[in-house]
Amino acid sequence: MDLRDQLESPLFTHFISNYAQPTGPDLLARTEEFFEWQEARRQTGLWPYSRSLEAAPNAECGVRSETGQARLGLNFGSQDYLSLSTHPEVIATAHRSIEQYGLHSAGSAMLGGNTTPSLMLEKAIAEHLQMEHVALFSTGWGAGFGTIVGLVRPGDHVVLDALSHQCLQQGAAAATQNVSRVPHLSNRAMRRKLQEIRARDTKNGVLVVTEGLFSMDSDVPRIEELQGICREYGATLLVDVAHDLGATGPKGTGSLGAQEMLGKVDLVVGAFSKTFASNGGFMATNSPAVRQYVRVMGGPHIFSNALLPTQAAVVLESLRIVRSEEGEALRTKARENSTALRGAFAERGIECLGDVSNVVPVPVGDPKVARLAAKFVFERGVFTNLVEYPAVRLRETRFRMQVMAAHTPEQARQAAEVVAGAIEEARRLVKTQGRSARAALREDRPLAEL
Ligand SMILES: Cc1ncc(COP(=O)(O)O)c(C=O)c1O
């Protein structure tokens, strides 16, 4: 098939959502149609997902596609924001911890899975956030999902920022049918929604959910105002700080620290997987009752094995660095790289979305252009992630570039040149060879609503 035909075929006109609601009695057989489509994309280099790194997530590294194509190039797709995963002291800590504790999966935290490093980590995260109590989870996903299902019951309400992460959306959906979403970052819409809920229901709980830094858009809510609105309407605020904790704010305290909200938000959840060189997550609260309740009732804490002692030790050491002068210097470096990347795109006429953070969303728009550009970008040795519909709206297809402390501004400029060049070339090809993606616009609903 030549490019003209490809552009009008499901290779470019279909999305994951076309295959999300299969029907028929055979649960296994009905996955085939999706697989055929995905396989066609894979074989034509148009499936930019599930790649593997061939070494540590350094600024330059080897990456292999699912079909085995290997490339050596610039890595703007990892989220090792302060580059702590290769920090000599973090690695030495991991070695020491393995010697001391062995490499065991720790068991449920309820059944002997707590360890000396995990108890120390709970205390250290609580201090970092100026909160009283912390419960650990073995993933960031589990922390968000588990906190919501632990606290919310079918009569309660959950109101989410429309762009909240899937762990929060799915936690809400698992806990109650009373789930609403308000437009992204709109505190005014949140107030209206809470007013509406409280006008008809004063007997049940309301959980309001947002993030400290939205990782597809690199933007931040006004947290103090939001917490105030929640108090006015007897609602509880939960902020997921997976992307900002450690990477932004004074001493790495993220958006809560930057907005002087440490210790003042009802519930904070987060992940260690971005800045702290390990899987894992946490929930922080000022209430000992909430901590114990979520530990017992939030499924993933009790029914999934706890963090390995090595993971807890690695996060602790990472947190020590995050809070140190060295941590401040690493955040400054990452910020300089991010600013250089944004600047280089601006020089080429592309305004990246949101605020300066480790996330640099590069808007493309037309999903066909984006899919083709993603192929070129990989072939030209830059690794970054394509975010397609339905993870974002159809016309908001973008690259999500992620900047680390280990990059240099020069590498940022080189990557921008490759990505901007690929977008330009893809745009020209789609214009001359294909029709627009208008037909697919009918489908345009975000993932959370599918
Ligand atoms: C806001 C948010 N919460 C939770 C998670 C899940 O964290 P993890 O991948 O560490 O399980 C992520 C990222 O993946 C995230 O972006």
The ligand as an ORCA input file, in Angstrom:
! r2SCAN-3c Opt
* xyz 0 1
  C      -1.064     11.285     38.046
  C      -0.583      9.868     38.081
  N      -0.987      9.066     39.078
  C      -0.569      7.800     39.142
  C       0.274      7.259     38.209
  C       0.642      5.823     38.300
  O       1.889      5.680     38.852
  P       2.729      4.357     38.618
  O       2.984      4.277     37.134
  O       3.956      4.604     39.390
  O       1.938      3.214     39.096
  C       0.730      8.074     37.161
  C       1.693      7.637     36.132
  O       1.862      6.667     35.617
  C       0.273      9.402     37.083
  O       0.634     10.191     36.075
*
